[in-house]
């Protein structure tokens, strides 16, 4: 019986999701093709119908759009906003939590894959750069949306703004602050996973307190192009 037309793209996506989870958990160098396929419930032979080699898979994983925020985190942030809590503070608390620290396979890919991409080729670095810029743009859009003081949007409108922020309407200051915010949180998670519990808590708590201060744009006078 022939496969349906959507069988191949679905299988490809299944392999990418399997690889993303393993890359985030144990790193690129420690993952084999056999492990990726076994984790996806597939055989090794099917791998080469989708990817040339592990590097090709890694680039596809990075380029697939590694999300800064998973749907469960977005749901918790929506709940925080619904009850009038500050979004930036809630975001920092969720991202810089011990749960995220101790479960990299279920969290954001940026802290784990950053060092892996640094050792990879130009293709992976370009794909990862696109992911980082997209994440910074969405954060900038969220900061700008809150700073405008406009009437509340519907959930669908707010989600669309977050996923596709109109960057031409967002000031440079918001984009600078968003980039700093992302860099601080990802860096804190990288360091936190490399040190003992006491030092990790010092790092995470310090950044949790600092991130909300970046909510409002500060006129820095910089001409940095973001």
TAHU-V29501 format. One record per residue. N is the residue number from 0. SS is DSSP state (H for helix, E for strand, C for the rest). PSI is psi in degrees with one decimal (999 if undefined). OMEGA is omega in radians with two decimals (none if undefined). Layout:
N|SS|PSI|OMEGA / N|SS|PSI|OMEGA
This chain:
0|C|125.8|-3.09 / 1|C|152.6|3.09 / 2|C|154.5|3.06 / 3|C|159.1|-3.11 / 4|C|-28.2|-3.10 / 5|C|6.1|-3.11 / 6|H|-46.9|-3.08 / 7|H|-48.9|3.11 / 8|H|-33.5|3.11 / 9|H|-40.3|3.12 / 10|H|-40.5|3.11 / 11|H|-45.7|3.14 / 12|H|-36.8|3.11 / 13|H|-41.3|3.12 / 14|H|-43.1|-3.14 / 15|H|-43.8|3.14 / 16|H|-38.5|3.09 / 17|H|-45.3|-3.14 / 18|H|-42.5|-3.12 / 19|H|-43.2|-3.14 / 20|H|-43.4|-3.13 / 21|H|-41.3|3.12 / 22|H|-42.2|-3.13 / 23|H|-32.5|-3.05 / 24|H|-48.3|-3.03 / 25|H|-2.6|3.09 / 26|C|158.8|-3.09 / 27|C|-47.5|-3.03 / 28|C|-29.0|-3.04 / 29|C|2.4|-3.11 / 30|C|134.6|3.09 / 31|C|160.9|3.09 / 32|H|-40.7|3.12 / 33|H|-41.5|3.14 / 34|H|-41.8|3.13 / 35|H|-47.7|-3.09 / 36|H|-39.3|3.11 / 37|H|-41.3|3.12 / 38|H|-29.2|3.12 / 39|C|-3.5|-3.12 / 40|C|29.5|-3.09 / 41|C|167.5|3.11 / 42|C|155.7|-3.09 / 43|H|-36.3|-3.08 / 44|H|-29.9|-3.13 / 45|H|-12.5|-3.08 / 46|H|-43.9|-2.97 / 47|H|-2.3|3.00 / 48|H|-10.8|-3.07 / 49|C|-31.3|-3.05 / 50|C|149.2|3.13 / 51|C|-39.0|-3.09 / 52|C|-175.9|-3.09 / 53|H|-35.9|3.11 / 54|H|-41.2|3.11 / 55|H|-40.8|3.09 / 56|H|-41.5|-3.13 / 57|H|-43.5|3.11 / 58|H|-42.3|3.12 / 59|H|-37.0|3.12 / 60|H|-44.6|3.12 / 61|H|-42.7|-3.04 / 62|H|-10.6|-3.09 / 63|C|-11.3|3.14 / 64|C|63.6|3.09 / 65|C|120.3|-3.04 / 66|C|136.1|3.05 / 67|C|-39.3|-3.11 / 68|C|126.9|3.06 / 69|C|165.0|-3.13 / 70|H|-40.2|3.10 / 71|H|-39.6|3.12 / 72|H|-41.6|3.10 / 73|H|-39.8|3.13 / 74|H|-40.4|3.13 / 75|H|-34.4|3.09 / 76|H|-38.2|3.08 / 77|H|-40.8|3.12 / 78|H|-40.5|3.12 / 79|H|-43.9|3.13 / 80|H|-39.1|-3.13 / 81|H|-34.9|-3.13 / 82|C|14.1|3.04 / 83|C|15.8|3.12 / 84|C|153.1|-3.14 / 85|C|125.6|-3.06 / 86|H|-43.2|-3.09 / 87|H|-42.1|3.11 / 88|H|-43.6|3.13 / 89|H|-40.2|3.13 / 90|H|-47.5|3.14 / 91|H|-41.2|-3.14 / 92|H|-40.2|-3.14 / 93|H|-46.6|-3.07 / 94|H|-39.1|-3.07 / 95|C|35.6|-3.14 / 96|C|161.0|3.07 / 97|H|-30.7|3.10 / 98|H|-45.1|3.10 / 99|H|-39.5|-3.13 / 100|H|-42.3|-3.01 / 101|H|-4.8|-3.12 / 102|C|68.6|-3.09 / 103|H|-30.4|-3.12 / 104|H|-21.0|-3.13 / 105|H|3.0|-3.05 / 106|C|-157.2|-3.12 / 107|C|139.1|-3.12 / 108|C|-19.6|-3.00 / 109|H|-45.5|-3.13 / 110|H|-38.4|-3.08 / 111|H|-43.1|-3.02 / 112|H|-14.6|-3.10 / 113|H|-48.6|-3.12 / 114|H|-31.0|3.11 / 115|H|-44.1|-3.13 / 116|H|-35.3|-3.14 / 117|H|-27.4|3.14 / 118|C|3.0|-3.10 / 119|C|-173.7|-3.09 / 120|C|-176.7|-3.05 / 121|H|-36.2|-3.12 / 122|H|-46.5|-3.13 / 123|H|-39.1|-3.12 / 124|H|-39.3|3.11 / 125|H|-42.1|3.11 / 126|H|-42.3|-3.12 / 127|H|-37.0|3.10 / 128|H|-39.4|3.11 / 129|H|-41.2|3.11 / 130|H|-45.5|-3.12 / 131|H|-46.2|3.14 / 132|H|-38.1|3.11 / 133|H|-41.6|3.13 / 134|H|-43.0|3.11 / 135|H|-38.8|3.13 / 136|H|-41.2|3.13 / 137|H|-39.5|3.09 / 138|H|-42.2|3.11 / 139|H|-40.1|3.11 / 140|H|-40.1|3.13 / 141|H|-42.3|3.11 / 142|H|-41.9|-3.14 / 143|H|-38.7|3.14 / 144|H|-44.1|3.12 / 145|H|-37.6|-3.09 / 146|H|-18.9|-3.11 / 147|H|-23.1|3.13 / 148|C|30.3|-3.13 / 149|C|171.3|3.12 / 150|C|147.0|-3.12 / 151|C|139.8|3.08 / 152|C|165.0|2.96 / 153|C|165.5|3.13 / 154|H|-41.5|-3.12 / 155|H|-42.3|3.14 / 156|H|-41.6|3.14 / 157|H|-40.8|3.12 / 158|H|-39.9|3.13 / 159|H|-40.6|3.09 / 160|H|-43.2|-3.11 / 161|H|-41.8|-3.08 / 162|H|-33.4|-3.10 / 163|C|67.4|-3.09 / 164|C|139.6|3.10 / 165|C|89.9|-2.99 / 166|H|-26.1|3.13 / 167|H|-14.3|3.12 / 168|H|-1.9|-3.06 / 169|C|127.4|-3.08 / 170|C|156.7|3.13 / 171|H|-35.3|-3.09 / 172|H|-40.5|3.09 / 173|H|-39.0|-3.11 / 174|H|-38.0|3.07 / 175|H|-45.9|-3.13 / 176|H|-39.1|3.13 / 177|H|-40.4|3.12 / 178|H|-42.0|3.10 / 179|H|-41.0|-3.13 / 180|H|-48.9|3.14 / 181|H|-44.1|-3.12 / 182|H|-40.9|3.13 / 183|H|-44.4|-3.07 / 184|H|-43.2|3.11 / 185|H|-43.4|3.12 / 186|H|-38.8|3.12 / 187|H|-38.1|3.14 / 188|H|-39.4|3.10 / 189|H|-48.3|-3.14 / 190|H|-40.9|-3.10 / 191|H|-32.9|3.14 / 192|C|-7.2|-3.09 / 193|C|-1.4|-3.05 / 194|C|177.9|3.12 / 195|C|169.4|-3.03 / 196|H|-41.3|-3.10 / 197|H|-44.4|3.14 / 198|H|-37.8|3.12 / 199|H|-43.5|3.14 / 200|H|-37.7|3.09 / 201|H|-44.6|-3.13 / 202|H|-51.3|-3.07 / 203|H|-43.7|-3.12 / 204|H|-36.5|3.13 / 205|H|-43.4|-3.13 / 206|H|-35.7|3.08 / 207|H|-36.9|-3.13 / 208|H|-28.1|-3.04 / 209|H|-36.9|-3.06 / 210|H|-45.4|-3.12 / 211|H|-21.5|3.12 / 212|H|-15.4|-3.14 / 213|H|6.1|-3.07 / 214|C|-42.4|-3.12 / 215|C|139.6|-3.13 / 216|C|140.2|3.07 / 217|C|126.3|3.12 / 218|C|104.1|-3.06 / 219|C|-15.8|-3.13 / 220|C|3.1|-3.12 / 221|C|150.0|3.10 / 222|C|20.0|-3.11 / 223|C|135.3|3.14 / 224|C|115.8|3.11 / 225|C|999|none
